[in-house]
Amino acid sequence: MKNLLWNFTLFIALVFAFSGLTGCPTATTEKNPTPEPSSNSDTAETKEKGETNYPPLPSAIAQAELKMVDGTTYKIEDQKGKVVLINLWATWCGPCRAEMPHLVEMQEKYRDRNFEIIGLDVGTDGVPETAEAITAFAQDMKLNYKLGWADNKLNNEFVRLAQMAGIPISVLVNREGKMTGIFTGGGPSVVKKMKETVEKTVN
């Protein structure tokens, strides 16, 4: 019995240890956000819907006026006809950094197919990172896609949608404004599935 209890305790400890390797918790989100009701009940790290059952992007996200680092504003709902991958990240997040070369690769590969990546920085402890810091980071990482900010309110909307209080979170939206994938936590398996879903959605 003691061995069984010890093995279970060790298993739980390892689960928590390894979970930290594939995602970064965010202190800016609600502690217990209530997920919005959705037909997408899959709680795996990658969520997809069947070909004819894609749910629309929640209006709180689709209609949000996003402030971009270059001084412009951006609304997802205005991008009908494009495939948009929304990526929540921060400069301090290791898994975010790890997936960025793959985002750069996808943006370059599908740029001429009306594909666009929007990187939204969530800041640090509720404080937005400066445009200068983000620009310097983007240059260092050779990022080739649009960058802006997700304030606490918008960040919480993504937490409800993805059912994960952490980053990276990526949401793929098709040309009709419907979600075709939600990808959380980063890591090779998530990036692989993201690439496959992007290719399918673009094509």
N, C-alpha and C positions, 0 to 999 in steps of 0.2 A: 504493500500500500504506500509506504514511504517512497519507494522508487517511482511509482506511478505519479504521485504528487510532485516529486522532484522533476520528472520528465515533462509534466504538463507546465510547471512553472518555467522551466528552461525554454520550452516551445514558445510560450507567451513572450518571454524576454527577447527571443530571437525575432519573432514577428515584428515587435516594435523597433528593434535595432535595424532590421533590413528595410522597414517601411520608410525610415529616414533617408535611405539612399536613393529613393525614387521620387521624392517630392519634398517641397519646403512648406512647413506650416506658415500661415500668415496671421499676424497679430491684429490685422485690421478688420477681420471678419467677425460676425456674431459668433458667440460660443456655441449656440445650438440653433442654427438657422432651420426654419421649417421648409422642407422641400416643397416646391409647388406641385400640385397634382399633375401628373403627366402620364400619357400612355406608354412612355419609355420607362419601364420599371427595372431595367437591367442595371445592377449596381457594380458591374465589372469596371475595370479601368478604361475600357473602350466600350462605347455604347453605339449601336447602330439600329436603324429601323428597316423594315422591309421596303421593297422598291416603291410600293404605293402608299405607305403609311408614314411618311416623314412628317413630324410635327413642325409647326411654324416656330421660328425664333420668338421667345417671349417679347411682348411689346415693350416692356421696361428696358430691354437691351436693344431691340431693333430701333426704337425711337429716341434713344439717348443721344444727346449731342456731345460727341467725343471731342475733347481738345487735343490737337496734335502738336507734336514738338515743333513743327515748322510754322506754328501760329494759325493754321487753318482749323476748321471744324469738320466733322465727319459723322454721318448717320448711316448705320447699316441698312436701314430700310430704303435708302436712296440708291442702293447698289444693285437693284434688280437687274438681272442679265449677267451679273458677275458671280463667280464662285468666291466666297470670302472665308478665310480662315482667321478667326479671332484668337489671339494667343495672349494669355495673362502671364506676366513674368516680372522679375525684378533683378537688378544688377547683382544682388547678394545671393541669388538662388543658383546653386550648383547644377541641379537637373535642368534648369532653364537654359543655362549656358551650354550644356551638353547637347540639347536638341537644336540649338540655333543653327549650326551648320546645315542641318537637314532642312530647316525652314528656308534658309538662303538658297539651297539647292532646288527646292520646290518652286520658290518664287521665280528663279531664273528659268526653270524648265517650262513653266506654264504661263509665264508673263504674257505671251501673245495669245493665250486662250481665255483672256478675261478672268484671270485668277489673281487674287490679291490677298496678301497677308497683312493683318493689322495687329501690331504688337502693343499691348496696353500694359504699362508699368503700374504696379500696385503700390509702389513706395515702400517706406520702412516705418513700421509701427504707426501707421496712419499718416505719416508725413510724406508728401509727394517728393520724389527725386527731381532735381532741377533739370531744366532743358539742357544745360551745359553738361551735366553729369551723364545724362542719357545719350547726348550726341557724341561725347568722347567715348563712351562705352560702345556705341554703335560703330564708330570708326574702328575701334580696336577689334571688334568682332566681325567687321566687314558686313554688317547687316544691310540688306538691299530692299527692305520693305518699310512700310509706313509705321511710325511710332507715335504713341500718344500716352494718355493716362487713363486709368480706371480709378475713380474716386471710391471712397468707402461704400457708398450706396450702390454703385454699379458692381463693385467687387462682391458685395453680398448677394446681388442678383445672380451672379455666376456661381457662387457657393450653393445657392438654392437649386440652381439648374443641374450642376455637376454632382451635388451631394458630397462635396469634399471641401474642407476649409484649408486649402493649400494651393500652391502653384508648382509647376505649370498646369494651367487648364487651357485647353484649346477646343473651340467649337467651330465646326465646319458647316457653312450655310450654302445651299445650292442657288441656282439662278432664279428660283421662285421665292427665295427668302425662307426656305424650310431647312431645318437641321438634318444633316446626314451623318453626323458623328460628333461625339463628345469624348475627349481624350484627356485623362487626368494622370498626374504624377510623373510623367516622363519615363525614361527607361527604354531600352532597345525594342521590347515587344510592343510598347505603345507607339513608338516612332514608326515601326514597321507597319502597324495597322493604320496609322494616320496616313502614311504615304499611299498605301493601297486604296484607302477610301477617297483621298484627294484625287488620285488618278481616275477612279471610277466616276466620281462626281464631275470632274472636268470634262471627261469624255462622254 
